Amino acid sequence: MNRSLPLLRALSPTPGLSGPELLAELQTFGVRWTDDAGPGLARRGGAGPSDHKAISLGNQTIMVPIFTHAAGRSPYSARVQGDGTRGVLERDGVAVHEISFPVAPRFYSMRTEDGIPYWKIARLHARDVLATTVLQTCARYGNKSTSCQFCGIGQSLAAKQTIAEKTPDQLAEVAHAAVMLDGVRHVVMTTGTPRTPDRGAAVLSACARAIRARVAVPIQGQCEPPADFAWFERLRQSGIDSLGMHLEAVTDVVRARIMPGKAEVPLHAYFDAFEAAVRVFGWGQVSTYILAGLGDSAESIMTVSEQLVALGVYPFVVPFVPIAGTPLEHHPGPDAAFMNDLLDGVARLLARAGMSSGDIKAGCGRCGACSGLQARETRAQSESRPSSPSLASRGPHA
């Protein structure tokens, strides 16, 4: 079942703000949720970006912080209407845009044979993405000397909102239901980092193989660079179409301060892994998360993004969202002006290289809901004549 969203209209656009700039404000300020019935389909804690809710403005669905401290002070609020599937976005009490909200998918009402709710195994993200954290534990988590200070991977487990490890059979069962019942179009599998040299590639491979045996759906796997790059070919053969290996921060000083354990894997090791992975998955099918607002300058992020694009890696730049209960819950996020300039610059890099989120087979970059980058790509492409690299440079599996 494919959900077709209504074309929603701007009511009283904020002066001077185009669509992408409005998205930047929503993702940096957040939105105050004032409906007494609660936020409905939303997410607190866990791995990756969280403390947010999917909100659709026309055909664009984005993840917007609603549980953060900043969201409680935001000039933006959501006034929910009718049955709770739509409403009005307001800024300082003035209606700005009609909005809608994805409803709980059908597969959320189902359970495995051993009684585990499907939603504890995998979640709907944005409109049509199934996302899961295969290992909900991490060798680095819980130790101040090694943990990533922004991460809440253990929070959802402690709150019994998920299970510690998802098996291949469980994920195949849930993925099949999500595709058949709710029109899910691609799957994202991330994982906490285990104490093994494959860095989680082995469990991702086993799960991808089981999913693809059950249902034909594109899959992105996400893990730290494995010690043996032969894992990239094993991941591809198991059914993973795209790979994410996430830098999060791009300078040594910020990495050491924010993510001390992960910083022990130097940047050059990531770039070696990126180069090897692109040879296997193809140009534009390897991506990395970059969290803007942790302390890296815009210039540093742009420099690294340019290096990544030159290698064939999609730099998915997203605004840092401080998750409640983590050491960085009071860390300020980036302001909208910073994100506007940065995302415009990255979009121009992508346009010049002929790289597009629309060409990614599966994953966060293809979804695009955690950033305003995707919304800027079309504008940048219209301003720049792409100069795509040769097929040889794109690797054998492009």
C-alpha positions in Angstrom: 0.0 0.0 0.0 1.5 3.3 -1.1 0.5 6.3 0.9 -0.2 9.3 -1.4 0.0 12.5 0.6 -2.2 15.4 -0.2 -0.7 18.5 -1.7 -0.7 20.8 1.3 -0.4 24.5 0.9 1.5 27.3 2.6 -0.9 29.6 4.5 1.2 32.6 5.4 4.8 31.8 4.6 7.4 33.3 6.9 8.7 36.4 5.1 12.0 35.6 3.3 11.8 31.8 3.8 11.6 29.4 0.9 10.9 25.8 1.4 14.4 24.6 2.2 15.0 27.5 4.6 11.7 26.7 6.4 12.9 23.1 6.8 16.2 24.4 8.3 14.3 26.4 10.9 12.0 23.5 11.8 15.0 21.1 12.3 17.1 23.5 14.3 14.3 25.2 16.4 12.1 22.1 16.6 8.3 22.3 17.1 6.3 22.6 20.2 3.7 19.9 20.5 0.7 21.2 22.3 -2.0 18.6 21.5 -3.4 17.1 24.7 -3.7 13.7 23.0 0.1 13.5 22.7 2.4 13.2 19.7 1.2 9.9 18.3 3.7 8.3 16.1 7.1 9.6 17.4 10.4 8.4 18.7 12.4 9.0 21.9 15.9 7.8 22.6 17.6 5.0 20.7 20.4 4.9 18.1 20.7 7.6 15.5 18.7 10.8 15.3 15.8 10.7 17.7 13.5 12.7 19.9 11.6 13.7 16.8 8.4 13.2 14.8 7.7 12.8 11.1 5.9 15.9 9.7 4.9 16.3 6.1 4.7 19.6 4.3 3.2 18.8 0.9 5.2 16.0 -0.6 8.3 16.6 1.7 8.5 14.6 4.9 11.1 15.6 7.5 11.9 14.5 11.0 11.4 17.4 13.4 12.6 17.5 17.0 9.6 17.7 19.4 11.1 16.3 22.7 14.2 18.4 23.0 14.8 21.3 25.3 15.1 23.6 22.3 11.7 22.4 20.9 10.0 23.6 24.1 11.2 27.1 23.4 10.6 27.0 19.6 8.6 29.8 17.9 7.0 27.0 15.9 4.1 24.9 17.2 1.8 22.3 15.7 -2.0 22.7 16.0 -3.5 19.3 15.3 -6.8 19.0 13.7 -9.5 16.5 13.1 -8.5 12.8 13.5 -4.9 13.7 14.3 -3.4 13.0 10.8 -3.2 16.7 9.8 -2.8 20.1 11.3 -1.5 23.6 11.0 2.1 24.7 11.5 2.2 28.1 13.4 5.0 30.5 14.1 4.4 32.8 17.0 0.7 31.9 16.7 0.4 32.8 13.0 -0.5 30.0 10.6 2.4 29.2 8.3 1.7 25.9 6.5 -0.7 23.0 6.5 1.0 19.8 7.7 0.2 16.2 7.9 1.5 13.2 9.9 2.2 9.7 8.8 -0.1 7.3 10.7 0.9 4.2 12.6 1.6 1.4 10.1 -0.4 -1.8 10.0 2.6 -3.9 10.9 2.8 -2.2 14.3 -0.2 -4.2 15.4 1.5 -7.6 14.7 3.6 -9.9 16.9 6.1 -12.7 16.3 5.2 -16.2 17.2 7.1 -15.8 20.5 5.0 -12.7 21.3 7.4 -9.8 20.5 5.6 -6.8 18.9 6.9 -6.0 15.5 7.5 -2.4 16.5 10.1 -3.5 19.0 12.0 -5.1 16.1 11.9 -2.4 13.5 10.3 1.1 13.2 8.8 3.1 10.4 10.9 6.2 9.7 9.5 9.1 7.7 6.9 7.7 5.3 8.3 4.6 3.7 11.5 3.5 5.4 11.8 0.5 7.8 14.7 1.1 10.2 16.2 -1.1 12.9 19.2 -1.3 15.2 20.2 -4.9 15.0 22.4 -4.9 18.1 21.0 -2.5 20.6 24.2 -2.6 22.7 27.6 -1.1 21.8 31.0 -1.8 23.1 31.6 1.9 23.5 28.3 2.9 25.2 28.0 3.6 28.9 31.7 4.4 29.5 32.5 8.1 29.5 36.0 7.4 28.2 34.7 5.7 25.1 31.1 6.5 24.5 29.7 8.9 21.8 28.3 11.7 23.9 25.4 12.3 21.6 24.2 8.7 21.5 21.1 7.3 23.2 21.3 3.7 21.9 20.8 2.2 25.4 17.8 4.4 26.3 15.1 2.7 24.2 16.4 -0.7 25.5 16.2 0.4 29.1 12.7 1.7 28.5 11.7 -1.7 27.0 10.9 -0.1 23.7 13.1 -2.6 21.8 15.0 -5.8 22.3 18.7 -6.2 22.6 19.3 -8.2 19.5 17.1 -8.8 16.5 17.5 -12.1 14.7 17.6 -12.6 11.0 14.3 -14.4 11.0 12.6 -11.7 13.0 13.7 -9.0 10.7 12.7 -10.9 7.6 9.3 -11.5 9.1 8.8 -7.8 9.9 10.3 -6.5 6.7 7.9 -8.7 4.7 4.9 -7.4 6.6 6.1 -3.8 6.3 6.5 -4.0 2.5 3.3 -6.0 1.9 1.0 -4.1 4.3 2.5 -0.5 4.4 4.3 0.1 1.2 7.8 0.3 2.8 10.3 1.0 -0.1 13.7 0.5 1.6 15.3 -0.8 4.8 18.0 0.7 7.0 19.9 -1.6 9.3 22.3 0.0 11.7 24.0 -1.6 14.7 25.8 -0.9 17.9 29.5 -1.8 17.6 30.4 -5.3 19.0 33.8 -6.4 20.3 34.6 -8.2 17.1 36.9 -7.1 14.2 34.0 -7.1 11.7 32.4 -4.2 13.7 28.9 -5.5 13.1 29.3 -6.5 9.4 28.7 -10.2 10.2 25.2 -9.6 11.9 24.2 -7.2 9.1 25.1 -9.7 6.5 23.1 -12.5 8.1 20.1 -10.2 8.5 20.2 -8.9 5.0 20.4 -12.4 3.6 17.3 -13.4 5.5 15.4 -10.3 4.5 16.2 -10.7 0.8 15.2 -14.4 0.9 11.7 -13.3 2.1 11.1 -10.0 0.2 12.6 -8.0 -2.6 13.4 -4.7 -0.9 16.6 -2.5 -1.2 18.7 -2.5 2.0 21.3 -0.2 3.5 23.7 -1.5 6.1 25.5 0.8 8.6 28.5 -0.1 10.7 32.0 1.1 11.6 34.8 0.2 9.1 35.6 -3.5 9.5 39.2 -4.5 10.1 39.1 -6.7 7.0 37.7 -4.9 3.9 36.7 -8.2 2.4 33.6 -7.7 4.4 32.4 -5.2 1.9 32.0 -7.8 -0.8 30.4 -10.2 1.7 27.9 -7.5 2.6 27.1 -6.9 -1.0 26.6 -10.5 -1.7 24.3 -10.9 1.2 21.9 -8.4 -0.3 23.0 -5.0 1.0 22.7 -2.4 -1.8 24.2 0.6 -0.1 26.6 1.1 2.9 26.8 3.8 5.5 30.0 4.3 7.6 29.4 7.4 9.7 32.0 10.0 10.6 29.6 12.2 12.6 32.5 14.7 13.4 35.2 15.6 10.9 38.1 17.1 12.9 40.4 15.3 15.3 39.8 17.7 18.2 36.0 17.4 18.0 36.1 13.7 17.5 38.3 13.2 20.6 36.0 15.4 22.7 32.6 14.1 21.5 33.3 10.5 20.6 36.6 9.4 22.3 36.3 5.7 21.6 35.3 6.1 18.0 38.1 8.6 17.5 40.6 5.8 18.1 39.7 4.8 14.6 41.6 7.6 12.7 40.1 9.6 9.9 42.5 8.1 7.4 41.2 4.6 8.3 37.7 5.8 7.4 38.8 7.2 4.1 40.7 4.0 3.3 37.4 2.1 4.0 35.4 4.6 1.9 37.6 4.1 -1.1 37.5 0.3 -0.7 33.7 0.3 -0.2 33.0 2.5 -3.3 34.9 -0.1 -5.4 32.4 -2.7 -4.2 29.1 -0.9 -3.9 29.6 1.7 -6.6 29.9 5.5 -6.9 27.3 7.2 -4.8 26.2 4.1 -3.0 28.4 4.7 0.1 27.4 7.5 2.5 28.4 9.0 5.8 26.5 10.9 8.4 28.0 14.3 9.4 26.4 16.0 12.4 26.7 19.7 12.0 26.7 21.6 15.3 29.1 19.5 17.4 31.9 22.0 17.0 33.3 21.5 13.5 33.4 24.7 11.5 31.4 25.0 8.3 34.7 25.2 6.4 35.9 21.9 7.9 32.7 20.2 7.0 32.8 21.6 3.5 36.5 20.5 3.0 35.7 16.9 4.1 32.5 16.8 2.1 34.5 17.8 -1.0 37.0 15.0 -0.3 34.2 12.5 0.2 32.4 13.4 -3.0 35.6 13.1 -4.9 35.9 9.5 -3.6 32.2 8.8 -4.6 30.8 9.0 -1.1 27.6 10.9 -0.4 28.1 13.3 2.6 24.7 13.2 4.5 25.0 16.4 6.5 22.3 16.8 9.2 21.8 19.2 12.0 22.8 17.8 15.4 19.8 17.2 17.6 20.6 16.9 21.3 18.8 13.8 22.7 17.4 14.1 26.2 19.2 12.0 28.8 22.6 12.0 27.0 25.6 14.0 28.0 24.9 16.5 25.2 21.2 17.0 26.0 21.9 20.7 26.7 24.5 21.2 24.0 23.2 23.9 21.6 22.3 22.7 18.1 23.3 24.7 15.1 21.4 27.8 14.1 19.4 27.9 10.9 21.7 30.4 9.2 24.6 28.1 9.7 22.7 25.1 8.3 21.4 27.2 5.3 24.9 28.2 4.2 26.4 24.8 4.9 23.7 22.7 3.1 23.6 25.1 0.1 27.4 24.6 -0.2 27.2 20.8 0.1 24.3 20.7 -2.4 26.4 22.6 -4.9 29.3 20.1 -4.4 26.9 17.3 -5.2 25.4 19.1 -8.2 28.9 19.7 -9.7 29.8 16.0 -9.3 26.5 14.8 -10.6 25.8 13.0 -7.4 22.2 12.8 -6.1 20.3 11.3 -3.2 17.8 10.2 -5.7 20.3 7.7 -7.1 21.0 6.0 -3.7 19.4 2.6 -3.7 18.5 2.6 0.0 19.3 4.3 3.3 19.3 7.6 5.1 20.6 9.7 2.2 17.8 8.4 0.0 15.2 9.1 2.6 16.6 12.5 3.4 14.1 13.2 6.2 16.7 14.1 8.9 18.2 16.9 6.8 17.2 19.7 4.5 20.0 18.7 2.1 17.8 16.7 -0.3 15.4 19.7 -0.7 18.3 21.8 -1.9 19.7 19.4 -4.4 17.2 20.2 -7.1 17.8 23.9 -6.8 21.6 23.4 -6.9 21.3 21.1 -9.9 19.3 23.7 -11.8 22.2 26.2 -11.2 25.0 23.8 -12.2 25.6 21.6 -15.2 26.6 18.2 -13.7 29.9 16.7 -14.8 29.4 13.0 -14.0 32.5 10.9 -13.6 33.2 8.1 -16.0 31.6 4.7 -15.6 35.0 3.3 -14.7 35.4 5.7 -11.8 32.0 4.6 -10.5 33.1 1.0 -9.8 31.8 -2.3 -11.1 28.5 -2.3 -9.2 27.2 1.2 -9.9 
